[in-house]
């Protein structure tokens, strides 16, 4: 018990230091949490004979809660009514995004000699942008009041909804095996469960409002967690992504009239458990495996950065933005983060060596580079715009 508590204490010390460093450098905390996990884990600190943190049952469970709360908060930002109002533009911009970036990732996997399932996992990792990093950076840079924020957030909504179907499908492939019967059964169960959640979101507004109709903060927090965590656990027990289930629950609460209070009250809880999740990803990553996939990571960065900028640009044009602002949309879609790591965590439970070792290592290296690169590109978007429009500096 004492050793476990010391290990947990070390975890929180490391993420606190990583957060302080990120704040000082003006970077996203996500890559530094992952790096902190790598350094404090068995593959670095352990090999050096230092006290280290193991990704045991306790840390894994806390990390699962982190995944659940991250996606729950993303769901809070969206409602079915809002999606329906902008569905045409969101669909067009999102279709451009997925039509290019998902096949590119699958193609890279196939060129590496991976199986179709392994390549599909890689496709998801390089396709989906980081809602957490992008949304935070958009707010920090003041873009939220600018026209480019609408196509950025709209495309993120599309990606999040695609991830709901994608994760349900690949979970059945990874967990249920690759036999046609087991896959079909897994997909049927997953989508049946998600269908029930969709109906709950559509017609359960009064229920969600009643559940949180309490003035004291303690029962308010407990009631919120008392809905989202059991639903996520039920999803996981059925082979459905707990992240997707949490996203749907968040959408349900978004129309309850308590959204702002949830965000205000539970944000610190979310941030603590999210930090544990990103740290946990690092703990399970052997840096020697990351070094072994440097070439694929570099290839993926070189290929998928311009494709994401290009599809983001055309997404901006769908929203009738100027060429300059559309370029800003493009660079705004570059960061990758939480969903890519969720996919990697799912792959780690697979049956092949590529799933268990190579894909998680690739995802960590790729997210570290793309989260840092994407944040820098967003912060220096003025320089990118000048490079692109050097012949027409007055373009708006």
C-alpha positions in Angstrom: 0.0 0.0 0.0 2.8 2.4 1.0 4.7 1.7 -2.2 1.6 2.3 -4.3 0.9 5.6 -2.6 4.6 6.6 -3.2 4.3 5.7 -6.8 1.1 7.7 -7.2 2.8 10.6 -5.4 5.7 10.5 -7.9 3.1 10.5 -10.8 1.6 13.8 -9.5 5.0 15.4 -8.9 6.0 14.6 -12.4 2.8 16.0 -14.1 3.0 19.1 -11.8 6.5 19.8 -13.0 5.6 19.0 -16.6 2.7 21.4 -16.4 4.9 24.2 -14.9 7.5 23.7 -17.7 4.7 23.8 -20.4 3.4 27.0 -18.9 6.8 28.6 -18.8 7.5 27.6 -22.5 4.0 28.5 -23.7 3.5 24.9 -25.0 0.6 22.5 -24.8 0.8 20.4 -21.7 -0.1 17.2 -23.5 3.3 16.3 -25.0 5.1 17.2 -21.8 2.8 14.9 -19.8 3.6 12.1 -22.2 7.3 12.8 -22.0 7.0 12.9 -18.2 5.4 9.5 -18.2 8.2 8.1 -20.4 10.9 9.5 -18.2 9.3 8.3 -14.9 8.3 4.9 -16.2 10.0 1.6 -16.1 11.8 2.0 -19.4 13.8 5.1 -18.4 13.8 5.6 -14.6 13.4 1.9 -14.0 16.4 1.0 -16.2 18.5 3.7 -14.5 17.8 2.1 -11.1 15.6 5.0 -10.0 12.1 4.9 -8.4 9.6 4.6 -11.2 5.9 4.5 -11.8 4.3 1.4 -13.2 1.2 1.4 -15.4 -0.6 -0.9 -12.9 -4.2 -1.4 -12.3 -4.7 1.8 -10.2 -3.0 4.1 -12.7 -4.8 2.4 -15.6 -8.1 2.9 -13.9 -7.4 6.6 -13.3 -6.3 7.0 -16.9 -9.6 5.4 -18.0 -11.5 8.1 -16.0 -9.3 10.7 -17.7 -10.4 9.5 -21.2 -14.0 9.5 -20.1 -13.9 13.0 -18.7 -12.0 14.4 -21.7 -14.6 13.1 -24.2 -17.5 14.0 -21.8 -16.4 17.6 -21.9 -16.1 17.6 -25.7 -19.6 16.3 -25.9 -20.8 19.2 -23.7 -19.7 21.6 -26.4 -22.2 20.2 -28.9 -25.9 19.7 -29.1 -28.0 18.0 -31.8 -29.8 21.2 -32.6 -26.5 23.0 -33.2 -25.2 20.2 -35.4 -28.4 20.2 -37.5 -28.3 24.0 -38.1 -24.8 23.8 -39.6 -25.0 20.3 -40.9 -24.4 21.2 -44.6 -21.2 23.2 -44.2 -19.9 20.8 -41.4 -20.5 17.8 -43.6 -18.8 19.3 -46.7 -15.8 20.5 -44.8 -15.6 17.3 -42.8 -15.9 15.1 -45.9 -13.0 16.9 -47.5 -11.0 16.3 -44.4 -11.6 12.6 -44.0 -11.5 11.8 -47.7 -7.9 12.8 -47.9 -6.4 12.3 -44.4 -7.7 8.9 -43.4 -6.7 7.2 -46.7 -3.3 8.8 -46.5 -2.7 7.2 -43.1 -4.1 3.8 -44.2 -1.8 4.0 -47.3 1.3 4.6 -45.1 0.4 1.6 -43.0 0.0 -0.6 -46.1 3.3 0.6 -47.5 4.9 -0.4 -44.2 3.6 -4.0 -44.8 1.0 -3.8 -42.0 -2.4 -5.6 -42.1 -5.6 -3.9 -43.1 -6.7 -3.6 -39.5 -3.3 -2.2 -38.3 -3.3 0.3 -41.2 -6.8 1.3 -40.4 -5.7 2.1 -36.8 -2.8 4.2 -38.2 -5.2 6.0 -40.5 -7.3 7.1 -37.6 -4.2 8.2 -35.7 -3.0 10.6 -38.4 -6.5 11.6 -39.5 -8.1 13.0 -36.3 -7.0 16.4 -35.0 -6.8 17.3 -31.3 -10.0 19.0 -30.2 -8.5 19.7 -26.8 -5.3 21.4 -28.1 -6.9 23.2 -30.9 -9.9 24.5 -28.9 -7.5 25.8 -26.1 -5.2 27.4 -28.6 -8.1 29.0 -30.5 -9.3 30.6 -27.3 -5.8 31.6 -26.1 -4.9 33.3 -29.4 -8.3 35.1 -29.6 -9.4 33.3 -32.7 -12.6 32.3 -31.1 -14.1 35.7 -32.1 -12.8 35.4 -35.7 -14.6 33.9 -38.7 -12.0 31.1 -39.0 -13.1 29.6 -35.7 -16.4 28.4 -37.2 -14.9 26.0 -39.8 -12.2 24.8 -37.3 -14.8 23.9 -34.7 -17.2 22.6 -37.2 -14.6 20.2 -38.7 -13.7 19.1 -35.2 -17.3 18.3 -34.5 -17.4 16.2 -37.7 -14.2 14.4 -36.7 -15.6 13.7 -33.2 -18.7 12.2 -34.6 -16.7 10.1 -37.1 -14.6 8.9 -34.2 -17.8 7.6 -32.5 -18.4 5.3 -35.4 -14.7 4.6 -36.1 -13.9 3.6 -32.5 -17.0 1.4 -32.3 -15.9 -0.4 -35.5 -12.2 -0.8 -34.8 -12.8 -1.8 -31.1 -14.8 -4.8 -32.5 -11.9 -5.6 -34.8 -9.2 -5.3 -32.2 -11.1 -6.8 -29.2 -13.4 -9.2 -31.0 -10.9 -10.6 -33.4 -10.9 -10.5 -37.2 -13.4 -13.3 -37.9 -16.3 -12.0 -39.9 -18.9 -13.3 -37.5 -17.3 -11.9 -34.3 -16.7 -8.6 -36.0 -20.4 -8.4 -37.2 -21.6 -9.2 -33.7 -19.3 -6.7 -32.1 -20.3 -3.9 -34.5 -24.0 -4.8 -34.0 -23.7 -4.6 -30.2 -21.6 -1.4 -30.4 -24.0 0.5 -32.7 -27.0 -0.8 -30.8 -25.6 0.6 -27.6 -24.8 3.9 -29.3 -28.3 4.0 -30.8 -29.7 3.8 -27.3 -27.4 6.6 -26.2 -28.5 8.7 -29.2 -32.1 8.3 -28.2 -31.3 9.2 -24.6 -29.6 12.4 -25.9 -32.5 13.2 -28.2 -35.3 12.7 -25.7 -33.6 12.8 -22.2 -33.2 16.5 -21.7 -35.7 16.6 -18.9 -34.0 13.7 -17.2 -30.5 15.2 -17.4 -31.9 18.5 -16.0 -33.5 16.8 -13.1 -30.4 14.8 -12.2 -28.4 17.9 -11.7 -31.1 20.0 -10.1 -29.2 20.5 -6.8 -27.6 23.6 -5.3 -24.7 22.1 -3.3 -21.5 21.5 -5.4 -20.6 18.1 -3.8 -23.8 16.2 -4.8 -23.7 18.1 -8.1 -20.3 16.6 -8.9 -21.2 13.2 -7.6 -24.4 13.0 -9.6 -22.6 14.0 -12.8 -19.9 11.4 -12.3 -22.6 9.0 -11.2 -24.1 9.1 -14.7 -21.1 9.4 -17.0 -18.7 6.9 -15.4 -21.2 4.0 -15.1 -22.4 4.5 -18.7 -18.8 4.5 -19.9 -18.1 1.4 -17.9 -21.2 -0.3 -19.4 -20.0 0.6 -22.8 -16.5 -0.8 -22.2 -18.0 -4.1 -20.9 -19.8 -4.5 -24.2 -16.8 -3.8 -26.3 -17.8 -0.2 -27.1 -15.4 2.7 -26.7 -15.9 4.3 -23.3 -14.7 7.5 -24.8 -17.5 7.5 -27.4 -20.1 6.7 -24.7 -18.9 9.6 -22.6 -19.1 11.9 -25.6 -22.8 11.1 -26.1 -23.5 11.6 -22.4 -21.8 15.0 -22.7 -24.1 15.9 -25.6 -27.0 14.9 -23.4 -26.0 17.2 -20.5 -25.2 20.0 -23.0 -28.9 20.8 -23.3 -29.8 20.3 -19.6 -29.2 24.0 -18.7 -26.3 23.0 -16.5 -23.5 23.0 -19.1 -21.7 26.1 -17.8 -21.9 24.9 -14.2 -20.5 21.5 -15.1 -17.6 23.0 -17.0 -16.9 25.4 -14.1 -17.2 22.8 -11.4 -15.7 19.7 -13.0 -12.9 21.3 -15.1 -10.2 20.8 -12.3 -11.4 17.1 -11.9 -11.1 16.6 -15.7 -7.7 18.2 -15.9 -6.3 16.0 -13.1 -7.5 12.7 -14.6 -6.6 13.8 -18.1 -3.0 14.5 -16.9 -2.9 10.9 -15.5 -4.1 9.6 -18.9 -1.4 11.3 -20.9 1.2 10.3 -18.3 -0.1 6.7 -18.5 0.5 6.7 -22.3 4.1 7.7 -21.7 4.6 5.1 -18.9 3.7 2.3 -21.3 6.0 3.6 -24.0 9.5 2.2 -24.5 11.6 5.0 -26.0 13.7 2.4 -27.8 10.6 1.4 -29.7 9.9 5.1 -30.5 13.4 5.4 -31.8 12.7 2.3 -34.0 9.8 4.1 -35.6 11.5 7.4 -36.2 11.4 7.0 -40.0 7.7 6.2 -40.2 7.0 9.1 -37.8 9.0 11.5 -40.0 7.3 10.3 -43.1 3.9 10.7 -41.6 4.7 14.2 -40.3 6.1 15.3 -43.7 3.1 13.9 -45.6 0.2 14.6 -43.2 1.1 18.2 -42.2 0.5 19.6 -45.7 -2.5 17.4 -46.4 -4.1 18.6 -43.2 -3.3 22.3 -44.1 -4.7 21.8 -47.6 -8.0 20.1 -46.5 -8.4 22.8 -43.8 -7.9 25.5 -46.4 -10.7 24.0 -48.6 -12.8 23.6 -45.4 -12.4 27.4 -44.9 -13.5 28.0 -48.5 -16.6 26.0 -47.9 -17.5 28.5 -45.2 -16.9 31.3 -47.8 -13.8 32.6 -46.0 -11.0 34.5 -47.8 -7.9 32.6 -48.9 -5.9 34.1 -46.1 -8.3 33.1 -43.4 -8.7 29.7 -45.0 -4.9 29.2 -44.6 -5.4 29.9 -40.9 -8.1 27.3 -40.8 -5.6 24.8 -42.3 -2.8 25.4 -39.8 -5.4 25.3 -37.1 -6.2 21.7 -37.9 -2.6 20.4 -37.7 -2.3 19.5 -34.0 -2.9 15.8 -33.1 -3.5 14.7 -29.5 -6.0 12.9 -27.3 -8.0 10.9 -29.9 -4.7 9.6 -31.5 -3.6 8.4 -28.1 -7.0 6.8 -27.4 -6.6 4.8 -30.6 -3.1 3.9 -29.6 -4.3 2.7 -26.2 -7.0 0.6 -28.0 -4.4 -0.9 -30.3 -2.2 -1.8 -27.3 -4.8 -4.4 -26.4 -4.6 -6.1 -29.8 -3.2 -9.5 -30.7 -0.3 -8.6 -32.9 3.1 -7.1 -32.1 2.4 -4.1 -34.4 -0.7 -3.3 -32.4 0.8 -3.9 -29.0 4.2 -2.2 -29.5 4.7 -0.4 -32.8 1.4 1.6 -33.1 1.5 3.0 -29.5 5.2 4.0 -30.0 4.4 5.5 -33.4 1.4 7.4 -31.9 3.5 8.9 -29.0 6.2 10.1 -31.4 3.7 11.4 -33.9 1.6 13.2 -31.3 4.7 14.8 -29.6 5.8 16.2 -33.0 2.4 17.2 -34.3 1.1 18.8 -31.1 4.2 20.9 -30.8 4.4 21.7 -34.5 0.7 22.5 -34.8 0.7 24.8 -31.8 3.7 26.7 -33.2 2.1 27.0 -36.6 -1.0 28.4 -35.1 0.9 30.9 -33.0 3.0 31.9 -36.1 0.1 31.8 -38.6 1.0 35.4 -39.6 4.4 34.1 -40.9 2.7 31.2 -42.7 0.3 33.6 -44.3 3.1 35.9 -45.5 4.9 33.0 -47.0 1.9 31.8 -48.8 0.7 35.2 -49.9 4.1 36.9 -50.4 3.0 38.1 -53.8 -0.3 39.6 -52.6 0.4 41.1 -49.1 -2.9 43.0 -49.1 -5.0 39.9 -49.4 -7.8 39.5 -46.8 
